[in-house]
Amino acid sequence: MYLTPSPLIQMNPTNGSRYYLNENKPSLKYASVTSILSATQSESSKKAIEFWRKSLSEKGEDPDDALKKAALRGTEIHEWTDDWLSVCDPGMPDHIASWCNYIKNAQFWNHVDEVICTEQKVYSDKSIYPYAGTFDALLRIKNKIILFDLKTKNPDKKHPSKQVTNEALCQLQAYRLALKETQGIHVDRLVAFYAFPDQPVYLAACGGKDLKEHEESWLKRLEQYAKGKGNE
């Protein structure tokens, strides 16, 4: 399977949300999938975040500082995983070694027949609003194409709730539709892979008729985002 090179350029403004530009279509500006999901999150998700920020503040910790540290650590773990999946055997820095070991030793990899690609940018400009994003890996298991996304969690965390995993699968569904539109690739299954430093990985997956549910969820979120942009 061959993926055509992506014409996307990722933009990360200091003050503002990530977006993408297309070298072949310079007039278009693509909202990032994660920015769309953040802007259209449910009230219950917003309250959960507010509660988390308040609980950290009450402990004398800075929520923004905690988010920055988690983001940096997550980037390092993603880079290590990308190297490892690309048939490289990178060393494990001590501060992320516990996550990396659980990732490397997950039973999931025993079923993977091929790593088709890693860290690929995809886009859609035929949807109600142009969007783009970067998925972590495309895999093959028993002739089925699997879209894979790695999520990293802090120590002492429980398995993610269904609300949280649905958000991850919604994100993957956005990439799935973009892959079909621009690369002609049909993805059979979505896998959100949660890595912890103190317990084995947790998988959230969907396929078959369940894909339609997450497709509808993503398209509703995209429509909600487009309407919000129209009112600005």
Disulfide bonds with the S-S distance in Angstrom:
none
